[in-house]
């Protein structure tokens, strides 16, 4: 009889995958402030994705009211999309 092992993601890896999926579903990416404040992602997790080249980060200026505000926008990379696809095969 064959034993099938199901790999389970740790809570940290599961949360990282959630972040990648969120970025994948955002055509223009998302600001770091939105990811941290509204979605509760950790700044270290975001930095880790950028260091691992699963996401890119770029500075841009947005106008809020009449004031320009500098923000960091994150976007998923091809490697990030590949990581999601690999996980669909069984993580």
C-alpha positions in Angstrom: 0.0 0.0 0.0 1.3 3.4 -1.0 1.5 6.2 1.7 0.7 9.7 0.4 2.3 12.5 2.3 0.6 15.8 2.3 3.0 18.7 2.8 1.5 21.5 4.9 2.7 25.0 4.9 3.9 26.6 8.1 1.8 29.6 9.1 4.6 32.0 8.0 4.8 30.4 4.5 1.0 30.3 4.2 0.9 34.0 5.0 3.6 34.7 2.4 1.7 32.8 -0.2 -1.4 34.9 0.7 0.7 38.0 0.1 1.9 36.8 -3.3 -1.6 35.9 -4.4 -2.8 39.4 -3.3 -0.1 41.0 -5.4 -0.8 38.6 -8.3 -4.5 39.8 -8.3 -3.5 43.5 -8.2 -2.6 44.6 -11.8 -0.8 47.8 -10.5 0.5 46.2 -7.4 -0.2 47.5 -3.9 1.4 50.1 -1.6 3.4 48.9 1.4 1.2 51.0 3.7 -1.9 49.2 2.4 -0.3 45.8 2.8 0.8 46.5 6.4 -2.1 48.5 7.7 -5.1 47.1 5.9 -4.0 43.5 5.4 -1.7 43.1 8.4 1.4 41.9 6.6 4.7 42.3 8.4 7.3 44.6 7.0 10.0 42.0 7.4 7.9 39.6 5.3 7.5 42.2 2.5 11.3 42.9 2.6 11.9 39.1 2.4 9.8 38.9 -0.8 11.8 41.7 -2.4 15.2 40.2 -1.3 14.1 36.8 -2.7 13.0 38.6 -6.0 9.5 37.3 -5.7 8.3 41.0 -5.7 9.7 44.4 -6.7 9.4 47.6 -4.7 9.5 51.1 -6.2 9.0 54.5 -4.9 6.4 56.8 -6.3 4.7 60.0 -5.4 0.9 60.1 -4.9 -1.3 63.1 -4.3 -3.4 62.8 -1.2 -5.7 65.8 -0.9 -3.4 68.6 -2.0 -0.2 67.1 -0.7 2.3 64.9 -2.5 3.1 61.8 -0.5 5.9 59.3 -1.3 4.9 55.7 -1.1 6.5 52.3 -1.9 4.5 50.2 -4.4 5.1 46.4 -4.6 4.5 44.3 -7.6 4.8 40.5 -8.1 7.6 39.2 -10.4 7.6 36.2 -12.7 9.4 34.3 -10.0 6.6 35.1 -7.6 4.0 33.9 -10.0 6.0 30.7 -10.5 6.1 30.2 -6.7 2.3 30.3 -6.6 2.0 27.8 -9.4 4.5 25.4 -7.7 2.4 25.6 -4.6 -0.8 24.7 -6.6 1.0 21.4 -7.4 1.1 20.6 -3.7 2.8 22.5 -0.9 
